[in-house]
């Protein structure tokens, strides 16, 4: 609009021009308005009927993709703030063949995080706290980690906190395999003596931040998180079917059961039986989620919305897509505000597309369904077709050149190993399962997306490191040699190892060329040597490594996962 005003002032400045010049200027001004209109009319072009037709087509196709007696989904779509499609398919309860309906209640998984964040934002608006306050102001029992740790760090996953579920998993009985209550999750978090990184230095998803956040809400407001959100959010918005799973034994009418298994079965029950909430745990319907999105788009909660959608900024100035309980980005050039979730067998997705007045809620009760895919297909059908994104220019390479990049590589921060191999059939490099396409700038494109791998070489042209970029995100890998340990190298490893922080004792078993970790649950998991003093634990989700003293003797064992980088175990028992 400012551009239009400036153009108008230019015209007024030329009132004394000749009649011909005046007509020319008027014609150019008209063309300018037309171009501006065409550029901004995508949202205006989308109609209610287009949305309905697109949603019904996609939902029908998704329903037909698996047997009718399989678990399924409920999908809700709104346009211009009003629901236009609410449909369901599949079974809510298999044992009695109860179908899912539009009113069925699902568990949200991490979509719930935005409600915990909203509660804290409301408390700031009330003047009762500041999102940039230090966490220990409200939770003094949290260790002092030597660097400022704020509420904002908790909410945009830049705190560096170890995920409490990952810590519990080191015992072999994770959060989905035992009854866990709010106070125990807090106990696990406050036992951790160190962070994965300095707060604000990186983004790393951790449920621990939202566990602490829910506790802050309760201590500042004097109400439980379920009570506070009911009073300040659910009731005012009219979310009558929404509550928190604060008592897993409570009966919830119309709640669907969650399952695991492939599209054709067999299926098994997979339900959360925890009383932990804040990081997840909302019980709701697609309709209530649409009411929430409509409230956020209405303008009535604008101060809260602006704060929720403020993207995180790292210490070095880089902006991340995660805001406060919400991801902010775009889909095919359309602004998207969204979050996905998964807990036990429930998988969920909630998204808003304010520029086209579209909102989609997709809730499923088995992981073989993909609620985000359903939402994106609806956007594609309604607002597409979208042009294919431009692909970077490729380059020709030889097999000889590509093969020099093969080998074992160590992730700088997590120590996780990845393998780069050469596929003779396709003639391509493969990194962590993704084919690499050589680009003209010397880098490699992973798959068809924005991830780039930049191999860095030494003075002898030998690859020594990889810089993996994805937009502004950077991860570095270093070349390693495969390790085949001798018995002498592992002397002292066999035996029991204990961690105070994990409150568990594991046993490492060394039997000739066989290596295992035995957890307190009596579960034995194979380990495979990766590179010097490092083992990859079966399943690929964790790595264990040896710390030696000055004499080369094994002194400590470390264990790390993607959400828990380093827990130390000392010789015990």
C-alpha positions in Angstrom: 0.0 0.0 0.0 2.9 2.4 0.7 4.1 1.7 -2.8 0.7 2.7 -4.2 0.8 5.9 -2.2 4.3 6.7 -3.4 3.2 6.1 -7.0 0.2 8.4 -6.4 2.4 11.2 -5.1 4.6 10.8 -8.2 1.5 11.4 -10.4 0.5 14.4 -8.4 3.9 15.9 -8.8 3.4 15.8 -12.5 0.0 17.6 -12.7 1.4 20.2 -15.1 2.7 17.6 -17.7 1.1 17.4 -21.1 -2.2 15.6 -21.6 -0.3 12.7 -23.3 2.1 12.3 -20.4 -0.8 12.4 -18.0 -2.6 9.6 -19.9 0.6 7.6 -20.1 1.1 7.9 -16.3 -2.5 7.0 -15.6 -2.1 3.9 -17.8 1.1 2.8 -16.1 -0.5 3.4 -12.7 -3.4 1.2 -13.8 -1.0 -1.6 -14.9 0.9 -1.3 -11.6 -2.4 -1.8 -9.7 -3.2 -4.8 -11.9 0.2 -6.4 -11.3 -0.1 -5.8 -7.6 -3.6 -7.3 -7.6 -2.5 -10.4 -9.5 0.5 -10.9 -7.2 -1.6 -10.8 -4.0 -4.8 -12.4 -5.2 -4.0 -16.0 -4.5 -5.8 -15.9 -1.2 -8.8 -14.1 -2.7 -9.0 -16.7 -5.5 -9.5 -19.7 -3.2 -13.2 -20.4 -2.7 -15.2 -22.3 -0.2 -16.2 -24.9 -2.8 -12.6 -25.4 -3.9 -11.7 -26.2 -0.3 -14.6 -28.6 0.2 -14.0 -30.4 -3.1 -10.2 -30.8 -2.4 -10.7 -32.0 1.1 -13.4 -34.6 0.2 -11.2 -35.9 -2.6 -8.1 -36.3 -0.5 -10.0 -37.8 2.5 -11.8 -40.3 0.2 -8.4 -41.4 -1.3 -6.8 -41.8 2.1 -9.7 -43.8 3.4 -9.5 -46.2 0.4 -5.8 -46.7 0.9 -6.3 -49.3 3.8 -8.9 -51.8 4.8 -12.1 -50.3 6.2 -11.7 -52.2 9.4 -8.2 -50.7 10.1 -7.5 -47.8 12.4 -7.9 -44.4 10.7 -8.3 -40.7 11.1 -10.6 -37.8 11.6 -9.9 -34.7 9.4 -11.3 -31.3 9.9 -10.9 -28.4 7.5 -12.0 -24.8 7.9 -12.1 -21.8 5.5 -12.3 -18.2 6.5 -12.7 -19.3 10.2 -15.7 -21.7 9.7 -15.6 -25.5 9.4 -16.4 -26.7 5.9 -15.4 -30.4 6.1 -15.3 -32.7 9.1 -15.0 -36.4 8.1 -13.6 -39.6 9.5 -12.7 -43.1 8.4 -11.4 -46.2 10.0 -12.0 -47.8 13.4 -11.8 -46.1 16.8 -11.9 -49.4 18.6 -11.1 -52.7 16.8 -12.2 -55.2 19.4 -15.8 -54.1 19.1 -15.5 -52.5 15.6 -16.5 -49.0 16.7 -15.9 -46.5 13.9 -14.2 -43.2 14.2 -16.5 -40.2 13.8 -15.9 -36.4 13.4 -16.5 -36.1 17.2 -14.0 -38.8 18.2 -11.4 -37.7 20.8 -7.8 -38.3 20.1 -4.6 -37.6 22.0 -2.6 -34.7 20.6 1.0 -35.6 21.1 3.3 -32.6 20.8 0.6 -30.4 19.2 -0.2 -29.7 22.9 3.0 -27.7 23.3 1.4 -24.5 21.8 -1.2 -24.5 24.7 1.5 -24.7 27.3 3.3 -21.9 25.6 0.1 -19.9 25.3 -0.5 -20.3 29.1 2.9 -18.7 29.8 2.3 -15.9 27.2 -1.0 -15.1 29.0 0.9 -14.9 32.3 3.3 -12.4 30.8 0.4 -10.4 29.4 -1.0 -10.5 33.0 2.3 -9.0 34.2 3.1 -12.1 36.4 6.2 -13.2 34.6 8.5 -12.4 31.6 9.2 -15.0 28.9 12.8 -14.0 29.1 13.0 -14.5 32.9 15.5 -17.1 34.1 14.0 -20.5 34.8 15.6 -20.8 38.2 13.5 -17.8 39.4 10.6 -20.2 39.4 12.3 -23.6 39.7 15.2 -23.0 42.1 15.8 -26.8 42.4 17.0 -26.9 38.8 20.8 -27.0 38.8 22.7 -23.8 38.0 24.3 -24.7 34.6 26.6 -21.7 34.6 24.8 -19.9 31.7 21.5 -18.0 31.6 18.6 -20.4 30.9 15.3 -18.6 30.2 11.7 -19.6 29.7 12.1 -18.7 26.1 14.9 -21.2 25.7 12.5 -23.8 27.1 9.7 -23.0 24.6 11.8 -22.8 21.4 13.9 -25.9 22.2 17.2 -24.0 22.6 17.8 -24.8 26.3 20.1 -27.7 25.8 18.1 -29.8 28.3 18.4 -33.6 28.0 15.0 -35.1 27.1 13.7 -36.8 30.3 12.2 -39.6 28.3 15.6 -40.4 26.7 17.2 -40.4 30.1 14.6 -42.9 31.4 15.1 -45.0 28.3 18.7 -45.8 29.5 17.1 -48.2 32.0 15.4 -50.2 29.3 12.0 -49.1 30.6 11.2 -45.9 28.8 8.3 -43.5 29.3 5.9 -45.6 27.3 6.6 -48.7 29.4 5.9 -47.6 32.9 3.5 -45.3 34.8 5.1 -41.9 35.0 3.7 -39.0 36.9 4.4 -35.2 36.7 6.6 -35.2 39.8 8.8 -38.1 38.5 9.4 -36.4 35.2 10.5 -33.3 37.1 12.8 -35.4 39.3 14.5 -36.8 36.2 15.1 -33.4 34.8 16.5 -31.8 38.0 18.9 -34.7 38.4 20.8 -33.8 35.3 24.1 -32.1 36.1 24.9 -30.8 32.6 23.3 -29.5 29.4 23.9 -30.7 25.9 25.0 -27.2 24.9 25.0 -23.6 26.1 21.4 -22.3 26.1 20.7 -20.4 22.9 23.6 -21.9 21.0 21.6 -24.6 19.1 18.1 -25.9 18.4 17.5 -29.5 19.8 14.0 -30.7 20.4 13.5 -31.7 24.1 10.3 -32.5 26.0 12.0 -31.5 29.2 11.6 -27.8 28.4 7.8 -28.1 28.3 7.8 -30.1 31.5 9.5 -27.3 33.2 7.2 -24.8 31.5 4.1 -26.5 32.8 5.5 -26.4 36.3 6.1 -22.6 35.9 2.5 -22.1 34.9 1.3 -23.9 38.0 3.6 -22.2 40.4 2.9 -18.7 39.1 -0.9 -19.0 38.5 -1.6 -21.1 41.6 -3.6 -23.4 39.4 -2.8 -26.7 37.6 -2.1 -26.4 33.9 -5.4 -28.2 33.1 -7.3 -25.7 35.3 -5.5 -22.7 33.9 -6.0 -23.6 30.3 -9.6 -24.5 30.8 -10.4 -21.2 32.4 -8.3 -18.9 30.1 -8.3 -20.8 26.8 -10.7 -23.8 26.3 -13.8 -22.2 27.8 -13.5 -18.8 26.2 -12.9 -20.3 22.8 -15.6 -22.9 23.2 -13.4 -26.0 23.1 -15.9 -28.1 25.1 -14.4 -31.5 24.1 -10.8 -30.6 25.1 -9.0 -31.6 28.3 -5.6 -32.9 29.5 -4.7 -36.5 30.1 -3.7 -35.8 33.7 -5.2 -39.1 34.9 -4.7 -41.9 32.4 -7.2 -44.0 34.2 -10.0 -41.5 33.8 -12.8 -42.6 31.4 -13.1 -40.3 28.4 -16.3 -40.8 26.4 -15.7 -41.0 22.6 -12.0 -41.4 23.0 -10.4 -43.6 20.3 -7.9 -46.3 21.1 -4.4 -46.1 19.5 -2.7 -48.9 17.8 0.6 -49.9 16.1 1.0 -52.1 13.1 1.1 -52.1 9.3 -1.9 -51.2 7.0 -3.1 -54.8 6.9 -2.4 -55.7 10.5 -1.9 -57.4 12.8 -2.5 -54.4 15.2 -1.6 -54.0 18.8 -2.9 -51.5 21.4 -0.5 -48.6 21.9 -1.8 -46.3 24.6 -0.1 -43.7 26.8 -0.5 -44.6 30.4 1.2 -41.6 32.0 0.0 -38.7 34.0 2.6 -36.4 32.5 1.3 -33.4 30.5 2.5 -30.1 29.2 4.8 -31.5 26.6 1.8 -33.4 25.2 -1.3 -34.9 26.6 -4.2 -32.9 25.2 -7.4 -34.9 24.5 -9.4 -33.3 21.8 -11.4 -33.4 18.5 -10.7 -32.0 15.1 -13.5 -29.5 15.6 -12.0 -28.1 18.8 -8.6 -27.8 17.1 -10.3 -25.8 14.3 -11.9 -23.5 16.9 -8.4 -22.9 18.4 -7.0 -22.0 15.0 -10.0 -19.8 14.2 -9.4 -17.9 17.5 -5.7 -17.4 16.6 -6.7 -16.0 13.2 -9.6 -13.8 14.5 -7.5 -10.9 15.7 -9.0 -11.1 19.2 -5.9 -12.8 20.6 -3.4 -10.9 18.5 -0.9 -10.0 21.3 -0.7 -13.6 22.3 -0.5 -14.8 18.6 2.3 -12.4 17.9 4.3 -13.7 20.8 3.6 -17.3 20.0 4.8 -16.9 16.4 8.0 -15.0 17.2 10.7 -17.4 15.9 13.7 -18.2 18.0 17.0 -16.5 17.4 20.3 -18.3 18.3 23.2 -16.7 20.1 25.0 -16.2 16.8 22.0 -14.3 15.3 20.6 -17.2 13.2 16.8 -17.4 13.1 15.2 -20.8 13.5 11.7 -21.9 12.3 10.5 -22.9 15.8 8.7 -20.2 17.7 6.8 -20.8 21.0 5.2 -24.2 20.7 4.7 -23.6 16.9 6.7 -24.0 13.7 6.6 -21.0 11.5 7.5 -21.4 7.8 5.9 -21.8 4.4 4.5 -24.5 2.2 5.0 -24.0 -1.5 5.3 -20.3 -0.8 2.2 -20.0 1.5 2.9 -19.1 5.1 2.3 -22.0 7.4 2.0 -22.1 11.2 1.9 -25.7 12.3 2.9 -28.5 14.7 2.8 -32.3 14.5 2.6 -34.8 17.3 3.0 -38.4 18.2 2.5 -40.3 21.4 2.1 -44.1 21.6 0.0 -44.9 18.5 -1.6 -41.5 18.1 -0.2 -39.3 15.2 -1.5 -35.7 14.7 -1.0 -32.5 12.7 -2.5 -29.0 13.1 -1.8 -26.2 10.6 -3.0 -22.7 9.7 -2.4 -21.0 6.4 -3.5 -17.4 7.1 -2.8 -16.1 3.7 -5.4 -18.4 2.1 -7.7 -18.5 5.2 -7.3 -22.3 5.4 -6.9 -24.4 8.5 -6.5 -28.2 8.8 -6.7 -30.6 11.7 -5.7 -34.2 11.1 -5.8 -36.8 13.9 -5.0 -40.5 13.4 -4.8 -43.5 15.7 -2.1 -45.6 14.1 1.4 -44.5 12.9 1.1 -45.9 9.4 -1.3 -43.0 8.7 0.4 -39.7 7.9 -1.7 -36.7 9.1 0.7 -34.1 7.8 0.6 -35.8 4.3 -3.2 -35.6 4.4 -3.0 -31.9 5.2 -0.5 -31.1 2.5 -2.5 -33.0 -0.1 -5.5 -30.9 0.7 -3.5 -27.7 0.3 -2.2 -29.0 -3.0 -5.6 -29.8 -4.3 -7.2 -26.6 -3.1 -4.5 -24.0 -3.8 -2.4 -25.8 -6.4 -1.1 -26.8 -8.7 2.2 -25.5 -7.5 5.3 -25.2 -9.8 8.1 -27.6 -9.0 10.8 -25.9 -7.0 13.8 -24.9 -9.2 16.6 -27.5 -8.9 20.2 -26.5 -8.7 22.4 -27.1 -11.7 24.1 -30.5 -11.6 27.5 -31.6 -12.8 29.1 -34.7 -14.3 31.4 -36.8 -12.2 33.3 -40.1 -12.5 32.9 -43.1 -10.3 36.5 -42.7 -9.3 35.9 -39.2 -8.0 32.8 -40.2 -6.0 34.4 -43.2 -4.4 36.9 -41.1 -2.6 34.1 -39.7 -0.4 33.0 -43.1 0.8 33.7 -44.2 4.3 32.7 -43.7 7.9 31.9 -40.2 9.3 31.3 -39.0 12.8 28.8 -36.3 13.6 30.6 -33.5 15.5 28.1 -32.9 18.3 26.3 -36.3 18.8 29.2 -38.6 17.8 26.7 -40.6 15.8 28.3 -42.4 12.9 27.0 -42.3 9.3 28.3 -44.2 6.3 28.8 -42.8 2.8 28.8 -45.6 0.2 28.9 -45.9 -3.6 26.0 -47.7 -5.3 27.4 -49.5 -8.4 24.0 -49.9 -10.0 22.9 -46.3 -9.9 26.4 -44.8 -10.0 25.5 -42.5 -7.0 26.9 -41.8 -3.6 24.5 -42.8 -0.8 24.6 -41.0 2.6 22.4 -42.3 5.5 20.1 -43.9 2.8 19.8 -40.7 0.7 21.2 -40.6 -2.9 23.6 -37.6 -3.4 23.4 -35.5 -6.6 26.6 -33.7 -7.6 26.0 -30.0 -8.1 27.9 -27.4 -10.1 29.2 -25.6 -7.0 31.0 -28.7 -5.9 28.5 -29.7 -3.2 26.0 -32.6 -3.2 22.2 -32.5 -2.9 20.7 -35.1 -0.6 17.5 -36.3 -2.3 15.4 -33.6 -3.9 15.3 -31.2 -0.9 17.4 -28.3 0.5 20.0 -30.4 2.3 23.5 -30.0 0.9 26.7 -31.9 1.7 30.0 -30.0 1.2 33.0 -32.4 1.3 36.1 -30.6 2.6 39.6 -31.9 1.7 43.1 -31.5 3.1 46.2 -30.4 1.3 46.5 -33.9 -0.3 43.0 -33.7 -1.6 41.7 -36.3 0.9 38.2 -35.7 2.3 38.5 -34.9 6.0 35.1 -33.4 6.9 31.6 -32.8 5.6 29.6 -29.7 6.2 25.9 -30.5 6.0 23.7 -27.5 5.5 19.9 -27.1 5.5 19.2 -23.4 5.0 21.0 -21.7 7.9 21.4 -25.0 9.9 24.9 -26.5 9.8 26.2 -29.8 11.1 29.7 -31.0 10.6 31.0 -34.6 10.2 34.6 -35.8 10.4 36.2 -38.7 8.6 36.9 -41.8 10.8 38.5 -45.1 10.3 36.5 -48.3 11.0 37.6 -49.9 14.3 38.2 -53.5 14.9 39.1 -53.6 18.6 41.6 -56.1 20.0 41.0 -57.9 23.3 43.7 -55.8 24.9 41.9 -52.5 23.9 38.8 -53.6 25.7 40.3 -54.9 28.9 38.2 -53.7 31.8 35.1 -52.9 29.7 33.2 -56.0 30.6 31.2 -55.4 33.8 28.7 -53.1 35.5 28.6 -49.4 35.0 26.4 -46.9 36.9 25.1 -43.4 36.4 23.8 -41.1 39.1 22.0 -38.9 36.6 20.2 -41.7 34.9 19.8 -43.5 38.2 20.6 -46.8 36.6 23.2 -49.5 36.2 24.0 -51.3 33.0 26.2 -54.2 32.2 28.5 -54.2 29.2 29.3 -57.7 27.9 32.4 -58.5 25.9 32.7 -62.0 24.6 35.4 -62.4 21.9 34.0 -60.5 18.9 30.5 -60.1 20.4 29.5 -56.9 22.3 26.2 -56.3 24.2 24.7 -53.9 26.7 22.4 -55.4 29.2 19.9 -53.0 30.8 18.2 -53.3 34.2 15.0 -54.5 32.4 17.2 -57.6 31.4 17.0 -56.5 27.8 20.2 -57.3 26.0 21.1 -55.1 23.0 23.9 -55.8 20.6 26.6 -53.2 20.0 28.9 -52.9 16.9 32.3 -51.2 16.9 32.1 -48.1 14.8 35.3 -46.0 15.0 38.0 -45.8 17.7 36.6 -46.4 21.2 33.0 -46.0 19.9 30.2 -48.5 19.6 26.9 -48.1 17.7 24.1 -49.6 19.8 21.7 -51.8 17.7 18.7 -49.8 16.4 20.9 -46.9 15.4 19.5 -44.5 18.0 22.4 -44.3 20.4 26.1 -44.5 20.6 28.4 -45.5 23.5 32.1 -44.5 23.8 35.0 -45.2 26.1 36.9 -42.6 28.1 40.5 -43.6 29.0 42.9 -42.3 31.6 46.5 -41.2 30.9 47.6 -44.9 31.0 45.1 -45.9 28.4 42.9 -47.7 30.9 39.1 -47.6 30.5 37.9 -45.2 33.2 34.4 -44.2 32.1 31.7 -45.1 29.5 29.5 -42.4 27.9 26.2 -42.9 26.2 24.4 -40.5 23.8 21.3 -40.3 21.7 19.8 -37.6 19.5 18.0 -36.0 22.5 20.6 -36.8 25.1 24.2 -36.3 24.0 26.3 -37.5 26.9 25.5 -39.4 30.1 28.5 -40.6 32.0 28.7 -44.1 33.5 31.4 -45.0 36.1 32.6 -48.5 37.1 30.2 -49.9 39.6 29.1 -53.0 41.5 
